[in-house]
Amino acid sequence: SSQQQQMQQTAIEATLFEQLGGDNVRCADSQSEIYPYILYVGDGVSSAEECGNMCSICPGNDQGGLVLQGFNYLGPSNYCECLVDSGISFDTTFCAFANGADPTFLGSGEIVSTSPRPGVQCWKVSSPASSSKARKSSKAPKSSKRPVRKLGQKNDNLLSNVERKTDPQTII
């Protein structure tokens, strides 16, 4: 179907993110520093997926040399922080539709750790656009305990649960 093709197209064009550390943490770097961010708030970021899309558009297109590392997402408040490397200053108007910005934090490099923050999800860029520059060797082995949830992928698991639901009358 054309809708399926369209979905595949979007997945290819959009940056892929993967969630790190559950639902009550914000992203941090190898020194446990948190990242400078550009902030989106409101209906345009009413899901983690929409937050990722906004961050991919700006600052995720190398505007001003900023490097997008991931985002923090606070669902209940539709609050989306696009996380970038420290060292380059920028202001609130850097991204046209942004609602705020804070360039003062020191985080930089790959998101590898988290710090507690109620209600927040940490998502890191999982496949850098410049895959030739990606350093695979620096990645720590992934724990196989929990399935990695990736944005841009359909959740087939959810789908099959719905299909498997039995008629309540047949349950004894």
Residue pairs with C-beta under 8 A, 6 or more apart in sequence:
7 154
10 152
11 152
11 153
14 52
14 53
14 56
14 151
14 152
15 52
15 55
15 56
15 60
15 68
15 125
15 127
15 129
16 125
16 126
16 127
16 150
16 151
16 152
17 48
17 52
17 70
17 71
17 123
17 124
17 125
17 126
17 150
17 151
17 152
18 123
18 124
18 126
18 148
18 149
18 150
18 151
19 48
19 121
19 122
19 123
19 148
19 149
20 27
20 70
20 111
20 114
20 122
20 123
20 124
21 114
21 122
22 121
23 119
23 120
23 121
24 116
24 117
24 118
24 119
24 120
25 114
25 115
25 116
25 117
25 120
25 121
25 122
26 34
26 72
26 81
26 114
26 115
26 117
26 120
26 122
27 34
27 35
27 69
27 70
27 71
27 72
27 83
27 107
27 111
27 113
27 114
27 122
27 123
27 124
28 34
28 35
28 107
28 111
28 112
28 113
28 114
28 115
29 35
29 107
29 108
29 109
29 110
29 111
29 112
29 113
30 109
30 110
30 112
30 113
31 106
31 107
32 113
32 115
33 86
33 105
33 106
33 107
33 108
34 105
34 106
34 107
34 115
35 69
35 70
35 81
35 83
35 84
35 85
35 86
35 105
35 107
35 108
35 111
36 83
36 84
36 85
36 86
36 90
36 101
36 102
36 103
36 104
36 105
36 107
37 71
37 72
37 81
37 82
37 83
37 84
37 101
37 102
37 105
38 55
38 58
38 59
38 81
38 82
38 84
38 90
38 94
38 95
38 98
38 100
38 101
39 79
39 80
39 81
39 82
39 98
39 99
39 100
39 101
39 102
40 51
40 54
40 55
40 80
40 82
40 97
40 98
40 99
41 77
41 78
41 79
41 80
41 99
41 100
42 78
42 99
43 78
44 50
44 54
44 97
45 51
45 54
45 73
45 78
45 79
45 80
46 78
47 75
48 73
48 75
48 121
48 123
48 151
49 151
49 152
50 80
51 71
51 73
51 80
51 82
51 123
52 71
52 123
52 151
54 80
54 82
54 97
55 68
55 70
55 71
55 80
55 82
56 68
57 95
58 82
58 94
58 95
58 96
58 97
58 98
59 66
59 68
59 82
59 84
59 90
59 94
59 95
60 68
60 82
63 94
63 95
64 88
64 90
64 94
65 88
66 84
66 85
66 88
66 90
66 94
67 84
67 85
68 82
68 83
68 84
68 125
69 83
69 84
69 85
69 107
69 108
69 109
69 110
69 111
69 124
69 125
70 83
70 111
70 122
70 123
70 124
70 125
71 80
71 81
71 82
71 83
71 123
72 80
72 81
72 83
72 117
72 120
72 121
72 122
72 123
73 79
73 80
73 81
73 120
73 121
73 123
74 80
74 119
74 120
74 121
75 119
75 121
76 119
77 119
82 95
83 107
83 111
85 107
85 108
85 109
86 103
86 105
86 106
86 107
86 108
87 108
88 103
89 103
90 101
90 103
91 101
91 103
92 98
92 99
92 100
92 101
94 101
95 101
110 124
110 138
111 122
111 124
111 125
112 140
114 122
123 151
126 150
127 134
128 134
142 148
147 157
149 155
